[in-house]
Amino acid sequence: DDEYEWKGPFYFIQGADPQFGLIKSWAVGDTNNGDDEWKEEIKLTEQAVQAVNKLNPKPKFFVLCGDLIHGMPGSQWRKDQERDLKNVLKNTDQNIPLVFVSGNHDIGNAPTRETIDNYCKSWGDDYFSFWVGGVFFLVLNSQLYFDSSKCPELKQAQDVWLNEQLAVAEKHKCKHIIVFQHIPLFLREPDEDHDYFNLEKSVRQEIMEKFHKAGIKAVFSGHYHRNAGGSYRGLEMVVTSAIGCQLGEDTHGLRVVVVTDEKIVHRYYSLDELSSQGMEKELLDMLAKQ
């Protein structure tokens, strides 16, 4: 109950796509079977954890927006990748909660009840909500929007739940509503063509309208392995590049997100920058304004 109340500015850390195994499989050009090594991802994720642990003040939480590992459900190295990622994440400061979002590699491009159940056993619920200091956070399973053909009843259940959650948010008059999901609604323009990295146009339009009506301020996602983003009627779509394999010009990094009374401000930092310098003064000043 304590967290329903606004207590002043705070911040959290968003990361995406540690995706243990992708760097090697991308390099050898075999994304189905080439993921038998992930030493580099271990090092990068260790660096991310160390950078987050050093931050002062501490973030309210550290969210990972999907594709925790590369091995798809049923693939050979999946269990080993999960084990190694958990071993790295265990070193996160105990006072910084970890929040996990399911990605397509975690539950499959066309998930089933079984792949989702297995994910939930390993990482927790595939969709849920939580409150931090008067701000309402929603974690969604975006695969159910991408292809729910093998589990239509699960998509329907998430839809019903989401409507209930938005009603709760309205009742409590929360300061902001923020969404986390793996697949972006769109990369740059709300009406861009549909491809692997965004949601199908009619699905996207329906979600954007629902989010706009509910007053949702921002959606944070990953999946693209590059930084991108845009806006739709006051809803900001933030696409964050990967901790792991980069598919564009960005560096391995994390996003610092400051939540103030009026707005949500965010910056993407390379792991090296965040490790060596921490957050810049401008963001720290925002946090100090009580």
N, C-alpha and C positions, 0 to 999 in steps of 0.2 A: 504493500500500500504506500509505503514511503516514497517509492519511485514515481508515483503519479504526479508529484509536485515538482515544478520548475525550481531549481536551486541555483541557477546561474550557468554560464558557459562551461562546456566540457568538450573533450575530443575523443575520437576513437581512431584506430588504425584499420584500414582496409587493404587486404592483399588478395591476390587471385592466382590460380593456376600454378601451384608449385609443381604439379604434374610430373611426378617422379617417373623418368623413363623417356620423356619426349625428346630431350636434347639429342640423345644418341640415335633414337629412331628417326628423327628428322634429318640428322646428319647423314645417315646411311640410306635414307629414302625408303624406309620400310616402316610405316607407322603402325602396321599390324603386329609385326613380330620383332621389330628391332629394339624393343625397350628392355633389354636384358642388363642394362647398366644405368645407374643414376647417382654416381658419386658426385657429379657436378651439382645436381639438384639438392643433394644433402648439404653440400657446402653453402649453397645460396640460401637455403631455408634456415640453416644455423646462423648465417649472417643476419637474416631478417629477424630471427628471435632475439639475438644479442642486441640488435639496434633498438628493438621495441623495449627490451628490458632496461636499457640505459636511459630511456626518456624520462624527463622530470619536468612537470608533474607526470604521473602515470596516466596512460589512456584508460578510458572506462572499460574498453574491451578491444579484442583483436579479432576481426572477422576475415575468414578465408572464403572468397566467393567461387568455390567450385573447382572441379578438376584437380582434386587433391593428389591423385595419382593418374598415370597414363593408362595402365592396363584396364581394358574394358572388362565387364563382368564375364567370368569364366576363362579369362586369359591366364597365361602361364605364370607371370611374375607378380600378379596382383597382390597376393597375400604378403609377399616380401616387401613390396613397395609400401603397402599400408603399415606394416610393422616398422619399417625404417622411418617413415614420416612421423608416426606416433612417438618414436624414440626421440626425434629432434624436438617435436612440439612439447614434450614433457618438461623441457627446460624453460618454457615460458614462465615468467614470474607468476607465482601462485595468486597474486592479487590482480592479475589481468585475465579475466575470463576469455576463453576461446569460443568463437561462434563459427559453426560450419554450415556451408551452403552446398547443396548437391549439384554437381555438374554432369555433363553428358558422359564423361569417362567414368564417373562414380556409379551411375545407375543405368548407363546404356543410352544410345540415341533414341531408341524406342523402348522405354522402360517397361518392365513387367512388375506385377505384385512381388514376385520373388526378388528381383534385383533391388527394388526399393526396400523391401524387408531387410535384405542383407546390408544395405547401406545404413539403415536405421540401427541395426545391431552394432555396427562398427563406429558410427559417428553421431548418432542421435537422430531426432526427427527430421524428416525431409521438408517439413514446413512448420513454422511456429512463430509466436510473437513474444516480445518482451518490452519492458519499460525501463528507461534510464532517465532519471531527472526530468520527468514531465514530457519526455519524447517517446513516441511509440514506434517500435521497430518491427517490421514484418519480414520474415525470411520465407521465400517462395521456392517451390520446385518448378523451375522454368521448363524442364523437360516435358512436363504435363501439358504445357502450351505448345511445345515444339512437335511432339508426336505422342499422343496418348492412345493410339490405336489398339495397343495390347492391354490397356488398363483404363478404359473410359470411365469406369466407376470411381477410380481414384482421382481423376481430373475433376469429376463432378463434386466429389467430397471436398477437394481443395477450394473449389469455387464457392460452395456453400459456406465453408469456414471463413473464407476471405470476406464475404459479405457481412458475416457476423462480427468479424474483427473490426471492420470499418465502422460498423454501428457502435461498437464499444469505444472506438477512438473519438467518435463524435460526442458520445455521452460524457466522456471524461474531459472534453475540451482540451485535448493535448496541445502542447506548444508546436510540435511538428510531427509529421509522419514520414518515416524513411523506409524504403524497401531495399532488400538485398536479394538478388537472384543471379544465376550464372549467365544465362544468355541475355544479351541486351535486347530491349524492345527494338531499338534501331541504333545505328552507329553514328550517323551525322544528321540525317534528315528524317523527320517522322514519316514521310511518304516515300522513302527510298525503296528500291526493289528488294524483294526477299531473297536471301541466300543462306548459306550455312551459318553465318555469324549473327543473324538477327531473327526475329520472329515473323511469321507469315503475316501479310498486310492486314487481312481482316481481323485476325486474332489480336494483332498489335493495336489496331484502331480501337477495338472494344476495351482492351486493358487500359490504354492511354486515357480514354474517355472516363472510365471508372476511376482511375487514379486522380485525374483532374478534378472530377466532381467531389472526390473525398478530400481534396486539398493536400494530396501527397506532394511533398516538396522535391524529393529526389529519389531516383532509383540508381543503386550502385551495382555494377556487374563486372564480369571478367570475360573469359571465353575467346576474346579477339587477339590476345597476346600483343596488343598495341594499345596505346592510349587514344581514346576518341570520345565523342559525346555531342550532345545537342540539346534542344529543348522543345517542348510541346506545351503551349498554353500555360507557361509558368511551372511546368514539371521538368526538372533537369534530369537528363539521362547521362550518367557518368560511367564511362567504360575504362577500366583500369588495366594496365598492362601486367604482365606476369612476373611473379617471383622467379619462375623457371624460364623455359625456352622463349626467346623473343622472335617474333615473326616479322617485325618491322624495324624501325630505327631507335626504339626506346631502349633504355637500360633496365636490367633487373631492378625492381623497386617495389615500393609500398606507397599508399596514399594516406596522408594525414587529413582527417576531416574534423573541423572545428564547428561546433553547433552553438550559435549564439541566440539571443532572444529573437532577433529578426531574421537571421539567415544562416545558411550552411555554406561554409567556405572550405575549399579543399586544395591541397597541393600534392603533386606526385614527386617523390624523392627517389633518386637512385639509392640502392642499399649502401653504397659507399658514402654518399652525402649524409644520409640519415645516421649512419654509424659514426662518422667523424664529427659532424657539426650539430646533429640533432635538429629540432625545429627552428625555423627562423623567428626573429624577434617579433615580426608583425603578427604571427599567429599566437605567440606567447602573450603578447599584449592583449589580444582579444580575450584570452582565457582569464587574464588578470582583472578584467572589467566586471566586477561583481555588482 
